[in-house]
Amino acid sequence: MQELGYRIVERNHRTRLGELDIIAEYEEFLVFCEVKTRKGRGGPHPSLSVTMKKIAKLRQLGELYLSLKHLTHMQPRFDVIAIQLVDGKPPNIDHFINAF
């Protein structure tokens, strides 16, 4: 992400309500990235494990983070990074910008 111009603010930000995997600044956005990883071939794409319940929780956590850090002037954006690991091959990484 950094090589694409993102500035990583925090990783694995935990609260009693849940966790935000990656928080980064990009242009006018504060980007909350949910990272999903799967090993092996076959099976559903890792991004498909981001359920409606998880989306609602991430939105709640993002708004809380903006409020607590006094960053309400920044535009939130929610991305999903899906990583597929297959032995002997480079990881396949899909970055879904503004996923929800």
N, C-alpha and C positions, 0 to 999 in steps of 0.2 A: 504494500500500500504506500509506503513511504516513497518508493521510486516513482509512483504515480502522482505525487504531490500532496499526499495526505500527511498531516502532522498527528501522530499518535498522542493522545492526551492521557488515556488510561487503558489498562488491560485487566480483565477479570474484576471489574468493579462490583463488589458484593454489598448487598443490603439485606435486611431481614425479609424483604419482599422478593428477592431474586438477584440474578447476576446479569450484568451487561458485559459481553465478551470483549469487544473493542469499542472504544470511544475515540473518534478522530475528528480533527478540523479539516474541512476542505472547502475552499472559497468561503461563501457566507453560511455554510452548513456546519452543524455539529452532527456528525454521522455516528449512529449507533449500529454496530455490525454484529449480527448473530452469525456465529461460525458453526457449521455442521460438517462433521467428518465421517466418512464410511470407508471401511476396508474391504478389499476383495471385489470380485466381479459380480455383476448381476445385482438384483435387488433394486429398490426404489432410489431415485436420485436423493442425495442428502438434503437438498432444499425442501423436499416434500415432507420432512419431519417438522417443519415449522407450521404448527397448527393454528387455527383461529384463536384458541385459548392462549397460546404462546405469543401471538401477535398482540393481543390485548394486554398481556403482561408486559411485553417490551415497550409498548406505547406508554403505559403507566410508569414504568421505570425511567424512561427517557424524559417524560415531563417532570417527574420528581427530581431527576438529576439537574435539569435546566433550572428549576426553581431553587434547589439547595445551593447550587454553585453561582447563582445570580447571573445566569446566562440566557435569560428570557429574550434577549435581543437577537439571539441566534436562531436560525431556522433549523428545526430538527429534520433529520432524514434517517430512514431505516433501511439498511442494506442487509443482504444475506450473502455470506461467503460459503460456498459448498466445495468441500475437498474430497476427492475420491482417491484412495490409495490402493494401488495394485502392485504386488511384489515385483521388483525388478524394473519398474517403470517410473518415470517422473510423475509426481502428483498431478492430477487434473483439477484445476482450480477454476470455478465459475464465480464471478462477482456480479450479483444481481443488485443493481443500483436502484434506490428508491423502490424496494421490493413491496412495501406496503405503507 
